[in-house]
Amino acid sequence: MIPPAFDYARPSSVDEAVRTLAEAGEDAKVLAGGQSLLPLLRLRLAFPELVVDVGRIPELRGVREDGDTLVIGAMTTHHDVIRDPLVRRHAGLLAAATATVADPAVRHRGTLGGSLAHADPAGDLPAVVLALDGELVAVGPGGRRTIPAREFFLDYLQSALAPDELLVEVRVPKKVGWSFHYEKFHRVAQAYAIVGVAALVRRDDGHIAEARVGLTNMGATPLRATAAEQALAGAGDPQAVARAAEAAAEGTQPSRDVSASPEYRAHLARVLTKRAVLTATGMG
Protein backbone atom coordinates (compact mmCIF):
# COMPACT_ATOMS: atom_id res chain seq x y z
CA MET A 1 0.00 0.00 0.00
CA ILE A 2 0.97 3.63 -0.41
CA PRO A 3 1.28 5.52 2.90
CA PRO A 4 -0.71 8.70 3.51
CA ALA A 5 0.99 12.00 2.72
CA PHE A 6 3.10 13.58 5.47
CA ASP A 7 5.70 16.28 5.96
CA TYR A 8 9.27 15.27 6.72
CA ALA A 9 11.90 16.78 9.03
CA ARG A 10 15.46 15.62 9.67
CA PRO A 11 16.93 17.40 12.71
CA SER A 12 20.66 17.28 13.34
CA SER A 13 20.60 17.46 17.15
CA VAL A 14 18.49 16.29 20.07
CA ASP A 15 17.50 19.87 20.91
CA GLU A 16 16.30 20.48 17.36
CA ALA A 17 14.38 17.21 17.37
CA VAL A 18 12.64 18.09 20.64
CA ARG A 19 11.69 21.55 19.34
CA THR A 20 10.28 19.99 16.18
CA LEU A 21 8.23 17.48 18.15
CA ALA A 22 6.97 20.16 20.54
CA GLU A 23 5.80 22.34 17.63
CA ALA A 24 4.01 19.43 15.93
CA GLY A 25 2.39 17.99 19.06
CA GLU A 26 0.54 14.71 18.67
CA ASP A 27 0.59 14.95 14.87
CA ALA A 28 4.25 13.85 14.65
CA LYS A 29 5.94 10.44 14.65
CA VAL A 30 9.62 9.76 15.27
CA LEU A 31 11.43 7.73 12.62
CA ALA A 32 14.42 5.80 13.95
CA GLY A 33 15.38 2.68 11.97
CA GLY A 34 11.92 2.57 10.41
CA GLN A 35 11.40 -1.16 10.91
CA SER A 36 8.27 -0.59 13.03
CA LEU A 37 6.93 2.71 11.71
CA LEU A 38 7.19 2.11 7.96
CA PRO A 39 4.96 -0.99 7.95
CA LEU A 40 2.35 0.95 9.94
CA LEU A 41 2.48 3.77 7.41
CA ARG A 42 2.19 1.42 4.44
CA LEU A 43 -0.82 -0.31 6.00
CA ARG A 44 -2.32 3.07 6.91
CA LEU A 45 -2.45 2.17 10.57
CA ALA A 46 -0.62 5.42 11.40
CA PHE A 47 -1.49 8.87 10.01
CA PRO A 48 1.17 11.35 11.13
CA GLU A 49 1.22 14.81 9.61
CA LEU A 50 4.96 15.00 10.26
CA VAL A 51 7.68 12.33 10.37
CA VAL A 52 10.75 13.38 12.34
CA ASP A 53 13.79 11.41 11.19
CA VAL A 54 16.37 11.21 14.00
CA GLY A 55 18.71 8.90 12.10
CA ARG A 56 21.34 11.59 11.52
CA ILE A 57 21.85 12.59 15.16
CA PRO A 58 25.27 11.16 16.12
CA GLU A 59 24.84 11.67 19.88
CA LEU A 60 22.07 9.05 19.89
CA ARG A 61 24.40 6.22 18.90
CA GLY A 62 27.02 4.22 20.73
CA VAL A 63 27.68 2.40 24.00
CA ARG A 64 29.57 3.67 27.01
CA GLU A 65 30.11 2.88 30.67
CA ASP A 66 28.90 5.05 33.53
CA GLY A 67 30.21 3.39 36.69
CA ASP A 68 28.15 0.27 37.31
CA THR A 69 25.77 1.11 34.46
CA LEU A 70 25.92 0.52 30.72
CA VAL A 71 24.54 3.40 28.63
CA ILE A 72 23.31 2.59 25.13
CA GLY A 73 22.24 5.30 22.71
CA ALA A 74 18.66 4.93 21.53
CA MET A 75 19.71 4.94 17.85
CA THR A 76 22.25 2.14 18.30
CA THR A 77 21.30 -0.53 15.79
CA HIS A 78 20.57 -4.12 16.72
CA HIS A 79 23.63 -5.14 14.72
CA ASP A 80 25.87 -2.87 16.80
CA VAL A 81 24.28 -3.97 20.09
CA ILE A 82 24.99 -7.62 19.26
CA ARG A 83 28.64 -6.97 18.47
CA ASP A 84 29.54 -4.34 21.04
CA PRO A 85 32.12 -5.75 23.51
CA LEU A 86 30.71 -3.77 26.45
CA VAL A 87 27.21 -5.13 25.86
CA ARG A 88 28.51 -8.66 25.45
CA ARG A 89 30.53 -8.38 28.67
CA HIS A 90 28.08 -6.57 30.92
CA ALA A 91 24.62 -7.20 29.40
CA GLY A 92 25.00 -10.49 27.59
CA LEU A 93 21.27 -11.20 27.78
CA LEU A 94 20.58 -8.12 25.67
CA ALA A 95 23.13 -9.15 23.03
CA ALA A 96 21.81 -12.72 22.94
CA ALA A 97 18.15 -11.70 22.63
CA THR A 98 18.89 -9.03 20.02
CA ALA A 99 20.56 -11.68 17.86
CA THR A 100 17.16 -13.42 17.58
CA VAL A 101 15.32 -10.32 16.31
CA ALA A 102 13.87 -10.78 12.80
CA ASP A 103 16.62 -11.15 10.18
CA PRO A 104 20.00 -9.53 9.33
CA ALA A 105 18.42 -6.83 7.16
CA VAL A 106 16.14 -5.70 9.99
CA ARG A 107 18.96 -5.92 12.54
CA HIS A 108 21.13 -3.62 10.44
CA ARG A 109 18.43 -0.94 10.27
CA GLY A 110 16.36 -1.42 13.42
CA THR A 111 17.42 0.30 16.64
CA LEU A 112 17.21 -0.53 20.33
CA GLY A 113 15.40 2.70 21.16
CA GLY A 114 12.97 2.34 18.29
CA SER A 115 12.03 -1.16 19.40
CA LEU A 116 11.43 -0.03 22.99
CA ALA A 117 9.53 3.13 22.08
CA HIS A 118 7.25 1.08 19.78
CA ALA A 119 6.19 -0.80 22.95
CA ASP A 120 5.04 -3.95 21.19
CA PRO A 121 4.65 -6.71 23.82
CA ALA A 122 5.49 -9.27 21.11
CA GLY A 123 8.85 -7.61 20.52
CA ASP A 124 11.82 -9.37 22.08
CA LEU A 125 13.67 -6.45 23.62
CA PRO A 126 11.10 -4.80 25.93
CA ALA A 127 10.93 -7.94 28.14
CA VAL A 128 14.73 -8.16 28.14
CA VAL A 129 15.22 -4.56 29.30
CA LEU A 130 12.52 -5.18 31.92
CA ALA A 131 14.36 -8.27 33.21
CA LEU A 132 17.59 -6.26 33.31
CA ASP A 133 15.95 -3.60 35.52
CA GLY A 134 16.79 -1.05 32.84
CA GLU A 135 15.95 2.63 32.71
CA LEU A 136 14.99 4.74 29.71
CA VAL A 137 16.05 8.36 29.43
CA ALA A 138 13.82 10.82 27.56
CA VAL A 139 14.41 14.45 26.65
CA GLY A 140 11.58 16.94 26.24
CA PRO A 141 11.02 20.69 26.47
CA GLY A 142 11.25 20.39 30.27
CA GLY A 143 14.61 18.63 30.17
CA ARG A 144 15.73 15.06 30.81
CA ARG A 145 13.88 12.46 32.82
CA THR A 146 14.64 8.85 33.62
CA ILE A 147 11.85 6.27 33.44
CA PRO A 148 12.27 2.79 34.97
CA ALA A 149 11.43 0.07 32.46
CA ARG A 150 8.69 -1.21 34.79
CA GLU A 151 6.92 2.17 34.36
CA PHE A 152 7.71 2.77 30.69
CA PHE A 153 5.34 0.28 29.03
CA LEU A 154 1.75 1.36 29.67
CA ASP A 155 -0.41 -0.66 27.27
CA TYR A 156 -0.36 -2.23 23.84
CA LEU A 157 1.87 0.02 21.66
CA GLN A 158 1.72 2.72 24.34
CA SER A 159 4.69 3.99 26.33
CA ALA A 160 5.26 6.67 28.94
CA LEU A 161 6.87 8.96 26.35
CA ALA A 162 5.04 12.25 25.87
CA PRO A 163 4.41 13.37 22.26
CA ASP A 164 7.13 16.03 22.61
CA GLU A 165 9.71 13.71 24.17
CA LEU A 166 12.50 11.81 22.48
CA LEU A 167 14.01 8.61 23.86
CA VAL A 168 17.77 9.25 23.90
CA GLU A 169 19.39 6.40 25.82
CA VAL A 170 18.85 3.11 27.61
CA ARG A 171 20.65 2.44 30.90
CA VAL A 172 21.11 -1.09 32.22
CA PRO A 173 22.97 -2.16 35.37
CA LYS A 174 26.01 -4.30 34.76
CA LYS A 175 25.17 -7.88 35.72
CA VAL A 176 28.43 -9.26 37.06
CA GLY A 177 28.25 -12.94 37.99
CA TRP A 178 24.80 -13.49 36.45
CA SER A 179 24.11 -16.12 33.80
CA PHE A 180 21.39 -15.68 31.19
CA HIS A 181 19.39 -17.12 28.35
CA TYR A 182 16.62 -15.94 26.02
CA GLU A 183 14.20 -18.62 24.86
CA LYS A 184 11.32 -18.01 22.48
CA PHE A 185 8.80 -19.99 20.47
CA HIS A 186 7.64 -18.78 17.07
CA ARG A 187 5.89 -20.39 14.13
CA VAL A 188 8.49 -19.61 11.46
CA ALA A 189 11.92 -18.02 11.34
CA GLN A 190 11.87 -14.20 11.59
CA ALA A 191 8.31 -14.15 12.98
CA TYR A 192 7.35 -12.48 16.25
CA ALA A 193 7.54 -14.71 19.30
CA ILE A 194 4.32 -16.41 20.29
CA VAL A 195 5.92 -16.34 23.74
CA GLY A 196 9.44 -15.47 24.82
CA VAL A 197 11.28 -15.72 28.14
CA ALA A 198 14.32 -13.69 29.20
CA ALA A 199 16.04 -15.32 32.18
CA LEU A 200 18.79 -13.89 34.39
CA VAL A 201 20.14 -16.02 37.21
CA ARG A 202 22.69 -15.49 39.97
CA ARG A 203 23.85 -18.66 41.69
CA ASP A 204 25.47 -19.13 45.07
CA ASP A 205 26.92 -22.45 46.27
CA GLY A 206 25.13 -24.38 43.53
CA HIS A 207 21.70 -22.88 44.22
CA ILE A 208 19.83 -19.99 42.62
CA ALA A 209 20.22 -16.95 44.83
CA GLU A 210 18.26 -14.54 42.61
CA ALA A 211 16.37 -14.77 39.35
CA ARG A 212 14.85 -12.29 36.92
CA VAL A 213 12.32 -13.54 34.37
CA GLY A 214 10.90 -11.28 31.66
CA LEU A 215 7.95 -12.43 29.54
CA THR A 216 7.36 -11.55 25.89
CA ASN A 217 3.81 -11.56 24.48
CA MET A 218 2.04 -12.59 27.68
CA GLY A 219 -0.11 -9.48 28.01
CA ALA A 220 -0.59 -5.96 26.69
CA THR A 221 2.88 -5.04 27.95
CA PRO A 222 6.08 -6.96 28.65
CA LEU A 223 5.89 -8.54 32.10
CA ARG A 224 8.02 -9.87 34.90
CA ALA A 225 7.15 -13.37 36.13
CA THR A 226 7.47 -12.32 39.75
CA ALA A 227 5.88 -15.45 41.23
CA ALA A 228 8.33 -17.64 39.34
CA GLU A 229 11.22 -15.40 40.36
CA GLN A 230 10.35 -15.84 44.02
CA ALA A 231 9.86 -19.58 43.63
CA LEU A 232 13.24 -19.97 41.90
CA ALA A 233 15.15 -18.59 44.89
CA GLY A 234 16.96 -21.52 46.48
CA ALA A 235 16.37 -23.96 43.60
CA GLY A 236 19.34 -26.26 43.22
CA ASP A 237 18.27 -28.98 40.79
CA PRO A 238 16.19 -29.33 37.60
CA GLN A 239 13.16 -30.62 39.50
CA ALA A 240 13.07 -27.54 41.71
CA VAL A 241 13.42 -25.29 38.65
CA ALA A 242 10.55 -27.12 36.94
CA ARG A 243 8.32 -26.64 39.99
CA ALA A 244 9.14 -22.94 40.16
CA ALA A 245 8.50 -22.48 36.45
CA GLU A 246 4.90 -23.63 36.95
CA ALA A 247 4.26 -20.17 38.41
CA ALA A 248 5.51 -18.33 35.32
CA ALA A 249 2.06 -17.45 33.95
CA GLU A 250 0.58 -16.23 37.25
CA GLY A 251 -0.80 -12.71 36.97
CA THR A 252 -0.57 -12.60 33.17
CA GLN A 253 -3.32 -11.93 30.63
CA PRO A 254 -2.16 -13.47 27.36
CA SER A 255 -4.11 -12.66 24.25
CA ARG A 256 -5.95 -14.89 21.81
CA ASP A 257 -5.07 -14.64 18.12
CA VAL A 258 -4.52 -16.82 15.06
CA SER A 259 -1.24 -18.11 16.52
CA ALA A 260 -2.30 -19.21 19.99
CA SER A 261 -4.98 -19.28 22.66
CA PRO A 262 -4.38 -17.75 26.11
CA GLU A 263 -4.16 -21.26 27.56
CA TYR A 264 -1.49 -22.28 25.07
CA ARG A 265 0.52 -19.14 25.75
CA ALA A 266 0.36 -19.85 29.50
CA HIS A 267 1.61 -23.37 28.81
CA LEU A 268 4.46 -21.99 26.71
CA ALA A 269 5.42 -19.51 29.42
CA ARG A 270 5.85 -22.35 31.90
CA VAL A 271 7.78 -24.58 29.48
CA LEU A 272 10.03 -21.82 28.16
CA THR A 273 10.77 -20.47 31.64
CA LYS A 274 11.96 -23.91 32.67
CA ARG A 275 14.11 -24.21 29.56
CA ALA A 276 15.56 -20.70 29.86
CA VAL A 277 16.48 -21.06 33.53
CA LEU A 278 17.93 -24.56 33.10
CA THR A 279 20.04 -23.33 30.17
CA ALA A 280 21.18 -20.24 32.05
CA THR A 281 22.24 -22.26 35.09
CA GLY A 282 23.77 -25.11 33.12
CA MET A 283 21.42 -27.62 34.76
CA GLY A 284 19.66 -28.47 31.52
Disulfide bonds with the S-S distance in Angstrom:
none
